[in-house]
Amino acid sequence: MKKTIMGMALLASTLLVSSAFNETTFSTEPGAIAPLISASNDSGNVALEQMRGDYVLLSFWSSDDAQSRINCNYYAQWAKRHCGSIRHLAFNFDEDAALFKEIVAIDALDAANQYNVTGDTASRIIRDYRLNEGFGTLLIGPEGRVIAANPELEALNSLS
């Protein structure tokens, strides 16, 4: 009986220690590796892993969440003025693709950087980026790690 209990304790501690060093554990905390994300729109496909070496702003928004829409527009306008020094990608979670396209046009967003995700893709992104509490914007560094959530423009200006 003692051997069984000791074996289980050893297994539990091994799992606990090994999970602390597991790079695939997703978190949106600064320093965490950004989960892989890919999507497509009328302009083509995008994959975060292909942008290693660059700074990337990832905005997550929905027409149901007014603040996330405002924030997405805020970062999109900043990125437009800074001519690609930091790439801006926005992921929209509206089920209605026509509504999404209308909002992109009304808000004068760069459609090439806007991705409407639904179904399993949307569910995976929400899970991996822990967006259950709401949407926002993340700054991802050249090595693929999260630098900041909803970064201040001064911080972005210092990188551009």
C-alpha positions, -999 to +999 in steps of 0.1 A: +000+000+000+029+024+009+045+017-025+012+025-043+008+058-024+044+068-030+041+059-067+010+081-070+027+110-051+058+107-074+036+107-105+016+137-093+047+157-085+063+148-118+032+160-137+031+192-117+068+200-123+067+191-160+036+212-166+053+242-152+079+240-180+054+231-208+057+258-235+023+248-250+004+259-219-015+289-232-019+321-213-023+357-222-001+369-194+030+389-204+058+365-212+036+336-222+039+322-257+010+334-278-013+306-290-011+298-327-038+315-346-047+314-383-076+326-404-085+338-439-104+366-455-109+379-490-073+391-492-058+357-482-046+337-452-027+347-421-009+327-395+007+342-364+036+318-366+046+332-400+051+366-383+078+356-359+104+383-359+078+411-361+057+429-335+020+421-339-011+436-324-039+411-321-073+427-316-103+406-307-137+423-312-175+418-318-203+441-328-220+430-295-191+444-275-190+482-283-158+487-263-139+461-282-150+476-315-138+510-304-105+496-292-100+477-325-106+509-344-082+528-321-053+503-327-061+500-364-059+538-369-026+538-350-012+510-371-023+527-403-003+559-393+028+539-384+031+522-418+035+486-408+061+490-381+038+468-359+014+446-378-022+448-367-045+418-371-081+419-359-103+389-353-141+395-353-165+370-337-198+380-353-218+352-368-232+375-395-205+379-421-225+407-439-227+427-406-190+422-401-182+435-437-206+465-432-189+475-399-154+472-415-166+496-443-183+520-419-154+522-395-129+525-425-109+496-413-083+479-435-102+449-447-070+430-454-062+430-417-097+420-405-107+384-401-143+372-393-140+339-374-169+317-366-177+281-355-148+259-343-122+285-352-138+311-331-143+286-302-106+276-303-094+312-303-117+322-275-105+291-255-068+295-263-067+333-257-090+330-227-115+356-241-145+344-220-142+375-199-143+399-229-123+410-259-092+432-261-059+437-278-025+419-272+009+430-282+030+400-294+068+403-295+091+391-323+098+358-304+060+351-303+055+360-266+028+382-252+043+416-242+012+434-230-026+434-230-043+466-243-009+484-246-007+522-243+002+541-275+033+555-259+046+519-255+038+512-291+054+544-303+086+534-285+087+501-305+079+517-339 
